Amino acid sequence: MAYQQTVKAANTDFQQIALPLDLCIGEHVLQRTRLEADSTLGAWYELYLVVTPNGFLIEKHSGSSRSSGRLKETWFRRRRADAEHKYCQILSNKLNPNRRSPRKYKVVIDENKECPQLSY
């Protein structure tokens, strides 16, 4: 069962590398990747895989250098394999050079050791 939540949050410093995650007791980040696009808007993406006592969260923060807000989306998966699959799926979609969007992302920070199939 998948759960998705979208929240628009204030982002006072869009250039920050490590976004503040509201981690609770027993939660910690397993993987983290930051993507940036060479676009006029300065689009960026931060993706986190977080372990919780009850499962795993895939948390995506996105925004642009021209915006003071950021978009946050969260997916829940009970099993680690399912969470890693979703994390890698999101990265693959964003890094696909043949994607329809004119925004082409590149990896700026890669603390991700679980997606060997990615060739970026």
Backbone as a chain_set.jsonl record, in Angstrom:
{"seq": "MAYQQTVKAANTDFQQIALPLDLCIGEHVLQRTRLEADSTLGAWYELYLVVTPNGFLIEKHSGSSRSSGRLKETWFRRRRADAEHKYCQILSNKLNPNRRSPRKYKVVIDENKECPQLSY", "coords": {"N": [[0.848, -1.176, 0.0], [0.696, 2.106, -0.917], [1.488, 5.38, 0.143], [1.065, 8.78, -0.345], [2.046, 12.132, 0.077], [1.659, 15.58, -0.403], [3.112, 18.663, 0.156], [3.377, 22.143, 0.384], [6.035, 24.031, 1.331], [7.705, 26.666, 3.085], [10.756, 27.924, 1.87], [13.538, 29.301, 2.748], [16.153, 29.433, 1.948], [17.151, 28.543, -0.925], [19.481, 27.518, -1.989], [20.559, 25.822, -0.201], [22.23, 22.824, 0.719], [21.804, 20.553, 2.377], [18.728, 19.894, 3.202], [16.545, 20.689, 5.889], [15.345, 17.976, 7.536], [12.52, 16.767, 9.209], [13.143, 14.714, 11.426], [12.197, 11.987, 13.475], [12.48, 10.233, 16.629], [14.323, 7.302, 16.23], [14.429, 7.442, 13.492], [16.396, 7.768, 10.539], [18.519, 8.971, 7.873], [19.069, 7.031, 5.051], [19.858, 7.192, 2.374], [20.766, 9.797, 0.097], [20.319, 12.196, -2.425], [21.117, 14.916, -4.5], [19.885, 16.817, -7.127], [20.414, 19.068, -9.828], [19.232, 21.326, -12.281], [20.288, 22.629, -15.389], [18.934, 25.241, -15.962], [16.936, 28.147, -16.725], [15.418, 28.818, -14.557], [16.742, 27.617, -12.478], [16.214, 25.034, -11.373], [15.929, 22.522, -8.832], [16.352, 19.422, -7.021], [15.919, 17.369, -4.246], [16.386, 14.238, -2.885], [15.506, 11.812, -0.531], [16.007, 8.809, 1.323], [14.545, 7.471, 4.004], [14.723, 5.692, 7.012], [12.26, 4.456, 9.186], [10.689, 3.577, 12.327], [8.519, 2.027, 11.52], [8.74, 1.443, 8.836], [9.711, 2.704, 5.659], [10.481, 5.906, 4.305], [10.301, 7.755, 1.335], [11.422, 10.747, 0.495], [10.879, 13.692, -1.227], [12.114, 16.797, -2.109], [11.639, 19.767, -3.846], [12.353, 22.597, -5.941], [13.08, 25.962, -7.048], [15.585, 28.398, -7.955], [14.416, 30.828, -8.212], [12.201, 30.863, -6.674], [10.662, 31.199, -3.491], [9.521, 29.16, -2.194], [9.091, 25.609, -1.628], [8.391, 22.367, -2.917], [7.175, 19.484, -1.395], [7.136, 16.029, -1.381], [6.064, 12.873, -0.211], [6.533, 9.413, 0.061], [5.488, 6.292, 1.325], [6.798, 3.132, 2.191], [6.582, -0.204, 3.24], [8.499, -2.244, 3.126], [12.091, -2.439, 2.749], [13.239, -3.078, 0.257], [11.194, -2.365, -1.524], [11.068, 0.375, -1.031], [13.641, 1.219, -1.832], [13.449, 0.574, -4.512], [11.482, 2.414, -5.4], [12.827, 4.837, -4.855], [15.053, 4.634, -6.595], [13.637, 4.518, -8.997], [12.513, 7.093, -9.176], [14.877, 8.621, -9.371], [15.921, 7.577, -11.775], [13.971, 8.398, -13.618], [14.244, 11.208, -13.492], [16.878, 11.557, -14.333], [16.944, 10.633, -16.886], [18.075, 11.074, -20.1], [16.453, 11.25, -22.316], [14.01, 12.195, -21.573], [10.886, 13.979, -21.758], [10.694, 16.555, -20.749], [12.197, 19.807, -20.894], [14.039, 20.322, -18.95], [17.073, 19.156, -17.897], [18.565, 17.177, -15.604], [21.402, 17.049, -13.38], [23.598, 15.204, -11.249], [24.508, 16.5, -8.178], [25.122, 16.071, -5.494], [25.803, 12.924, -4.198], [24.919, 10.588, -2.158], [24.333, 7.931, -2.364], [24.22, 4.639, -2.57], [22.822, 2.504, -3.402], [21.693, 2.244, -5.921], [22.797, 0.834, -8.358], [22.21, 0.489, -11.041], [21.904, 2.917, -12.234], [23.225, 5.197, -14.536], [24.784, 7.791, -14.339]], "CA": [[0.0, 0.0, 0.0], [1.506, 3.317, -1.041], [0.913, 6.592, 0.7], [1.747, 9.948, -0.884], [1.616, 13.393, 0.667], [2.272, 16.745, -1.031], [3.034, 19.838, 1.022], [4.172, 23.287, -0.035], [6.663, 24.587, 2.53], [8.568, 27.826, 2.857], [12.169, 27.606, 1.718], [14.194, 30.599, 2.809], [17.479, 29.369, 1.337], [17.037, 27.5, -1.954], [20.798, 26.988, -2.32], [21.043, 24.918, 0.837], [22.497, 21.477, 0.238], [21.098, 19.607, 3.238], [17.463, 20.451, 3.665], [16.218, 20.179, 7.226], [14.302, 16.962, 7.61], [11.951, 16.624, 10.545], [13.308, 13.315, 11.794], [11.749, 11.618, 14.808], [13.299, 9.211, 17.283], [14.353, 6.044, 15.491], [14.505, 7.692, 12.053], [17.646, 8.321, 10.019], [18.636, 8.989, 6.414], [19.883, 5.962, 4.467], [20.376, 7.645, 1.095], [20.44, 11.182, -0.239], [20.818, 12.651, -3.72], [20.674, 16.25, -4.925], [19.955, 17.058, -8.563], [20.178, 20.438, -10.259], [19.048, 21.46, -13.727], [20.876, 23.805, -16.025], [17.751, 25.902, -16.509], [16.842, 29.567, -16.378], [14.807, 28.918, -13.234], [17.598, 27.011, -11.465], [15.449, 23.969, -10.722], [16.695, 21.553, -8.057], [15.646, 18.264, -6.491], [16.602, 16.622, -3.182], [15.687, 12.984, -2.649], [15.986, 11.138, 0.668], [15.419, 7.548, 1.753], [14.593, 7.554, 5.46], [14.191, 4.537, 7.734], [11.433, 4.788, 10.34], [10.396, 2.348, 13.071], [7.449, 1.251, 10.89], [8.966, 1.243, 7.413], [10.644, 3.594, 4.98], [9.931, 7.058, 3.61], [11.035, 8.38, 0.246], [11.021, 12.143, 0.624], [11.38, 14.514, -2.323], [11.959, 18.243, -1.987], [12.021, 20.379, -5.115], [12.093, 24.026, -6.028], [13.91, 26.674, -8.008], [16.29, 29.533, -7.372], [13.551, 32.007, -8.308], [11.036, 30.688, -5.814], [10.971, 31.121, -2.07], [8.841, 27.983, -1.672], [9.522, 24.321, -2.159], [7.376, 21.328, -2.926], [7.61, 18.277, -0.691], [6.306, 14.847, -1.581], [6.528, 11.759, 0.607], [5.96, 8.1, -0.212], [5.777, 5.306, 2.374], [6.877, 1.72, 1.814], [6.808, -1.041, 4.418], [9.739, -3.022, 2.954], [13.235, -1.686, 2.252], [13.404, -3.323, -1.181], [10.2, -1.553, -2.221], [11.467, 1.774, -0.882], [14.806, 1.438, -2.692], [12.959, 0.534, -5.897], [10.824, 3.7, -5.667], [13.891, 5.839, -4.835], [15.793, 4.48, -7.852], [12.713, 4.841, -10.079], [12.441, 8.554, -9.251], [16.158, 9.09, -9.91], [16.016, 7.181, -13.19], [13.097, 9.272, -14.398], [14.803, 12.564, -13.544], [18.178, 11.553, -15.011], [16.775, 10.101, -18.233], [18.375, 12.123, -21.078], [15.409, 11.27, -23.341], [12.733, 12.627, -21.003], [10.222, 15.027, -22.549], [10.904, 17.875, -20.152], [13.43, 20.478, -21.32], [14.983, 20.339, -17.841], [17.965, 18.002, -17.794], [19.177, 17.234, -14.287], [22.696, 16.408, -13.132], [23.807, 14.895, -9.839], [25.419, 17.41, -7.494], [25.527, 15.316, -4.31], [25.358, 11.533, -4.313], [25.15, 9.723, -1.004], [23.418, 6.887, -2.798], [25.005, 3.47, -2.961], [21.893, 1.401, -3.629], [21.119, 2.256, -7.275], [23.902, 0.593, -9.285], [21.767, 0.487, -12.438], [21.9, 4.281, -12.757], [24.479, 5.585, -15.206], [24.886, 9.234, -14.429]], "C": [[0.891, 1.235, 0.0], [0.745, 4.504, -0.48], [1.715, 7.762, 0.177], [1.159, 11.2, -0.266], [2.354, 14.52, -0.035], [2.029, 17.954, -0.139], [3.88, 20.938, 0.419], [4.7, 23.951, 1.229], [7.534, 25.768, 2.16], [10.015, 27.366, 2.795], [12.916, 28.925, 1.667], [15.566, 30.601, 2.161], [17.502, 28.232, 0.324], [18.371, 26.881, -2.305], [21.301, 25.986, -1.289], [21.196, 23.513, 0.285], [21.718, 20.459, 1.071], [19.833, 20.269, 3.757], [17.158, 19.909, 5.046], [15.071, 19.185, 7.146], [13.811, 16.902, 9.043], [11.986, 15.152, 10.925], [12.871, 13.094, 13.234], [12.706, 10.594, 15.402], [13.191, 7.915, 16.493], [14.405, 6.211, 13.985], [15.889, 8.208, 11.685], [17.7, 8.144, 8.5], [19.563, 7.861, 5.965], [20.567, 6.412, 3.183], [19.934, 9.078, 0.851], [21.082, 11.536, -1.571], [20.258, 14.032, -4.0], [20.922, 16.381, -6.414], [19.723, 18.535, -8.827], [20.088, 20.457, -11.771], [19.742, 22.724, -14.207], [19.735, 24.514, -16.75], [17.717, 27.353, -16.045], [16.24, 29.757, -14.984], [15.678, 28.337, -12.127], [16.886, 25.926, -10.678], [16.383, 23.008, -9.986], [15.759, 20.522, -7.438], [16.486, 17.676, -5.377], [15.755, 15.398, -2.892], [16.335, 12.272, -1.463], [15.274, 9.798, 0.823], [15.639, 7.487, 3.261], [13.991, 6.29, 6.059], [13.42, 5.055, 8.944], [11.186, 3.496, 11.117], [9.361, 1.451, 12.383], [7.649, 0.966, 9.416], [9.953, 2.256, 6.881], [9.89, 4.72, 4.28], [10.862, 7.447, 2.481], [10.527, 9.814, 0.235], [11.691, 12.951, -0.47], [11.081, 15.968, -2.033], [12.395, 18.826, -3.319], [11.666, 21.852, -5.095], [12.964, 24.649, -7.1], [14.548, 27.871, -7.321], [15.454, 30.804, -7.414], [12.357, 31.953, -7.364], [11.462, 30.616, -4.355], [10.294, 29.908, -1.425], [9.445, 26.715, -2.233], [8.365, 23.346, -2.061], [7.951, 20.101, -2.242], [6.619, 17.167, -0.973], [6.914, 13.709, -0.783], [5.78, 10.494, 0.211], [6.371, 7.165, 0.914], [5.819, 3.906, 1.769], [7.22, 0.921, 3.07], [8.15, -1.769, 4.32], [10.849, -2.18, 2.338], [13.411, -1.867, 0.741], [12.425, -2.483, -2.003], [10.559, -0.063, -2.17], [12.655, 2.101, -1.784], [14.403, 1.429, -4.165], [12.315, 1.87, -6.278], [11.855, 4.824, -5.753], [14.65, 5.813, -6.173], [14.924, 4.831, -9.06], [12.61, 6.356, -10.272], [13.724, 9.113, -9.847], [16.285, 8.775, -11.39], [15.177, 8.088, -14.076], [13.687, 10.666, -14.553], [16.101, 12.631, -14.339], [18.119, 11.021, -16.441], [17.037, 11.214, -19.26], [17.303, 12.251, -22.166], [14.052, 11.7, -22.794], [12.185, 13.815, -21.784], [10.506, 16.436, -22.033], [12.195, 18.504, -20.669], [14.473, 20.54, -20.201], [15.777, 19.05, -17.791], [18.748, 18.138, -16.495], [20.537, 16.559, -14.274], [22.823, 16.205, -11.629], [24.845, 15.851, -9.27], [25.976, 16.744, -6.236], [24.956, 13.917, -4.444], [25.811, 10.746, -3.092], [24.241, 8.515, -1.178], [24.225, 5.71, -3.307], [24.132, 2.298, -3.384], [21.295, 1.347, -5.031], [22.227, 2.025, -8.306], [23.496, 0.636, -10.746], [21.763, 1.867, -13.049], [23.247, 4.592, -13.374], [24.505, 7.078, -15.39], [26.282, 9.608, -14.03]], "O": [[1.76, 1.367, 0.862], [-0.474, 4.61, -0.614], [2.944, 7.739, 0.248], [-0.055, 11.324, -0.104], [3.563, 14.423, -0.243], [0.901, 18.233, 0.267], [5.002, 20.679, -0.018], [3.93, 24.38, 2.088], [8.04, 25.851, 1.041], [10.442, 26.518, 3.579], [12.92, 29.595, 0.635], [16.097, 31.668, 1.853], [17.83, 27.096, 0.664], [18.393, 25.793, -2.879], [22.35, 25.369, -1.478], [20.383, 23.064, -0.523], [21.043, 19.593, 0.514], [19.884, 21.11, 4.654], [17.491, 18.76, 5.339], [13.963, 19.528, 6.733], [14.604, 16.978, 9.981], [10.999, 14.432, 10.771], [13.145, 13.917, 14.107], [13.638, 10.147, 14.734], [12.095, 7.486, 16.132], [14.425, 5.216, 13.261], [16.485, 8.989, 12.426], [17.022, 7.289, 7.928], [20.695, 7.748, 6.436], [21.718, 6.056, 2.93], [18.885, 9.517, 1.322], [22.245, 11.215, -1.816], [19.077, 14.294, -3.771], [22.014, 16.099, -6.906], [18.934, 19.18, -8.137], [20.778, 19.704, -12.458], [19.772, 23.744, -13.518], [19.584, 24.409, -17.967], [18.393, 27.727, -15.087], [16.526, 30.748, -14.313], [15.385, 28.541, -10.949], [16.949, 25.904, -9.449], [17.484, 22.716, -10.452], [14.549, 20.724, -7.345], [17.689, 17.5, -5.564], [14.548, 15.505, -2.677], [17.557, 12.144, -1.398], [14.093, 9.667, 0.499], [16.775, 7.454, 3.733], [12.901, 5.863, 5.676], [13.865, 5.971, 9.636], [11.456, 2.414, 10.595], [9.328, 0.246, 12.633], [6.81, 0.309, 8.799], [10.912, 2.625, 7.559], [8.805, 4.516, 3.735], [12.081, 7.466, 2.654], [9.346, 10.063, -0.004], [12.911, 12.907, -0.631], [9.942, 16.334, -1.746], [13.42, 18.419, -3.865], [10.802, 22.295, -4.338], [13.517, 23.954, -7.952], [14.114, 28.3, -6.252], [15.764, 31.766, -6.71], [11.588, 32.911, -7.276], [12.5, 30.04, -4.029], [10.478, 29.661, -0.233], [10.214, 26.746, -3.194], [7.477, 23.492, -1.222], [9.097, 19.726, -2.492], [5.41, 17.344, -0.821], [8.136, 13.591, -0.689], [4.56, 10.499, 0.048], [7.497, 7.246, 1.404], [4.98, 3.547, 0.942], [8.06, 1.339, 3.866], [8.86, -1.897, 5.317], [10.587, -1.312, 1.505], [13.701, -0.904, 0.032], [12.785, -1.955, -3.055], [10.375, 0.663, -3.146], [12.671, 3.149, -2.431], [14.949, 2.184, -4.969], [12.576, 2.398, -7.359], [11.764, 5.675, -6.638], [14.856, 6.854, -6.798], [15.423, 5.381, -10.041], [12.621, 6.843, -11.402], [13.679, 9.977, -10.723], [16.712, 9.624, -12.173], [15.614, 8.497, -15.151], [13.633, 11.243, -15.639], [16.394, 13.655, -14.955], [19.14, 10.968, -17.127], [16.3, 12.199, -19.29], [17.256, 13.263, -22.864], [13.044, 11.578, -23.489], [12.944, 14.566, -22.397], [10.549, 17.391, -22.809], [13.187, 17.802, -20.863], [15.652, 20.782, -20.462], [15.205, 17.969, -17.656], [19.5, 19.094, -16.308], [20.799, 15.631, -15.039], [22.232, 16.94, -10.838], [25.937, 15.991, -9.821], [27.169, 16.846, -5.952], [23.78, 13.739, -4.762], [26.955, 10.297, -3.016], [23.493, 8.132, -0.278], [24.846, 5.788, -4.367], [24.642, 1.22, -3.691], [20.464, 0.481, -5.305], [22.561, 2.942, -9.056], [24.353, 0.802, -11.614], [21.633, 1.996, -14.266], [24.289, 4.284, -12.796], [24.269, 7.576, -16.491], [26.627, 10.79, -14.023]]}, "num_chains": 1, "name": "protein.A"}
